[in-house]
Amino acid sequence: MQGDLFPKIPATALPDGFLVKPGFLPPNRQITLLAEVLRVIAEAPLAQARTPMGGLTAAAMSNCGTVGWWSDRKGYRYQAQCPGTGRPWPKMPEAFLAVVRDAVADTPWPAFVPDACLINYYAPGAKMGLHQDKDERDFSQPIVTVCLGDDADFLIGGAARRDPTRAIVVRSGDVLIMGGDSRMRFHGIRKIYPGTSALAGVDGRFSLTFRKAL
């Protein structure tokens, strides 16, 4: 039913540099990635980050790689240690790197190699407001997002927060890439659709967001 209610937007209607790869990951690769996600968050537990204004993010977060993205009253930044444990973030799993290599192979960024993966977990009801990913050093590098779990409305906007947005339903196994003219577009998550996960045991949505931070 979801496919009938929310038809996929034709590639010709997408902004330049914004690539959507529906169903890119078959079920077996999704299961492999989920196992690695669970291993990472066992070592660096999910937690809601505090924003500089004092609120908490709706999504719970963890990271793996050389550095991880975090936020508190000091501001938004990448750091080498997990704030909950004081230890380095877990190493980036090879299965993560393999997915990224495959996803960018036919794009304008075939040499992209991430050094950070932000793992966002959206419980049913969680959202993420419109924002830009702008804490990285090199904006010529894309952002690659892998979706696992429940369907969600992904919002893609423009260069300013007030610009019009469009909603794209993303599903488990989908991959999104924001690069080039779309690298600094505002984007967010409007809604999670509970009970739509194609992965057994996932209640909610994991978003694996790969960046070149340093």
N, C-alpha and C positions, 0 to 999 in steps of 0.2 A: 504493500500500500504506500509506503514512503516514496517509492520510485514514481508512483503515479501522482502523488500530491506535490512532489518537489522535483520536477524534471531537471536534469543536469543542464547547466548553462553551456551553450556551444562555445568552443574554444575561441571563435571569432568575436564573441561578446566579452571576453575577458580582457582586462588591461594588459598592456605590453609588459612582459617580464613576470606576469603572474601565471604560473602553470599549475594545472590540476590534473592529477593522474588517478582517476577513479579505479578502485579495485587493484591497485598496483601490486599489493602483497597478497599472495594466496594464503589460505588458512594455515598451512604448515609453517610459513614464515611468520605469520602473526603470532602463532603459539610460541615459536622460538623467541621472538622479541619480548613477548609478555613474560616468559620465564626469566629473561635477562633483566627486565624492569623490576620484577619482584626481588631478584638478587640484589640489584642496586639499592632499592629502598629498604631492604633488610639491613644494609650496611650504613646507609645515609637516609634515615627515616623521613617520610613525607612530613612537611610542616607548612603552616600558613605563614607567609612572610608579612612583616609589618611595614606599611608604607611610611614615607617620610612625614605624612600628615597624621600618623598614629593609628590608622585603620589596619585591618587585616585583609589580605587577598582572599577572594572567594575560593580560588583553586589552591590545593595543597601542592607543595613543590619539593623536588629533589633534583640532583644534578649528577652527572658523571663526566669525566674528562679531566683535562689539565686544570681548568678552573670551572666554577659554577656561578650562575647568576643568583644574586640575592638582594634583599632590600630590608632596610630598617630605618630608624630615625636619622641615620647618617646619610641615607640616600640609596640610589640604585647603583649596583656595581657588580663586577666579577671578582671573585676571591677564590683562593686556592683551598680553603678549608671549609668543611661543612660546619655551620654554626652550632648545630645540635650536638656534635661529637668532638669538635676541635681537630678532627683528623682530615687528611686530604680526601677530596671526593673520590669515589671509586673510579677505577680505570674504565675508559670507554670500551664496552664489549665489542669484540670483533664482529659479531652479528649486526650491531648498529652501524659500524663503518661499512660493512658490505652492502647494507640496504642503501646507504647514502651514495656509495659508488655507483650502484645500479641505477638509482633514481636520477643522477645528474649526467649519466653517460651520454645522453642524447640532447643535452641542453647547452646553452651558451657557457656553462660553468663546469665542464667535465673534470677539471682538476681540483674542484672544491673538496677540501678535507677539513672536517670540523675538529675543533679542540675542546668544544663544550656541548653538552646536551642537557637542556633544561627539560625536566619531566614534570608536566603539570597533570594533576589528577583532579578532574571535575566530578564531584559527587552530583547525583540528581539535584537540580535546582541551582547549581553553581553557574556563574557567568564570568566573563572577563570584559571589562570596558574597552572602548577603542583606545589604542595606544600605538606607538611606534617602537620598533626595536632599534635603539640608538646608543647603546652602551658599548658597542663593538668598535674596534679601531679602524676597520676597513670596510666601508659600505659597498665596495665593489664586489664583495663576497655575498652570496645569496643566503637566505634562511630556508632550511628544508624542514618541513613538518610531517611527521608520520602519525596517523590516527589509529588508535586501538580502542575498541569498546563501543559504547553507545553512539548513535548518530548525534550530530550537533549542527546548529546553524552557525556557520563561519561568516563573519561580516568582513567585507573588503571595502575600504573607503578610498579617500584621496590623500593629497599632501597636507590637508588641514583637517582638524577634527570635525569641523562643521560641514565638510564636503559630504555629498550624498553617499550612501552605502548600498551595497547589494548583499543579499544573503545567499550562501551556497551551502546546501546540505552535504556534510562530509560524513563518511561512514568508515567503519573499521577496515583497515587495509588501504585507505586512500592516502595519497601523498600530495602535499602542496609545496610549491616552491615560489618564493618571492625574491626576485633579483632584478637587476637593471633598473628600468623606470619604476618598477613596483617595490623596490627594496625598502623605501621609506614610507610606503602607504600606511595609513592608519588601518588597524584591523582588530578584531575581537571575537568573542564567542557570545552569541545572544541567548542560546537556549540549548539544553541537553534533552534528548528524547529518551527517557528511562525505558528499560526493557527491550531496547532495539539492538543490543550488543550481539554480534555474531560470535563472540568469544565466550566460552563457558566460564563462569566464575567471575566475570567482570561486571560489576554494578557501577556504572558511570563511564567515564571516558579518560583515557590516558592520551596526552599529546606529547610526543617526543620532538622537541624543537632543536635542530642542530645548527650551531653557529660557529663562525670563525671569530673568536673573541679577541685574541691577542695578535 
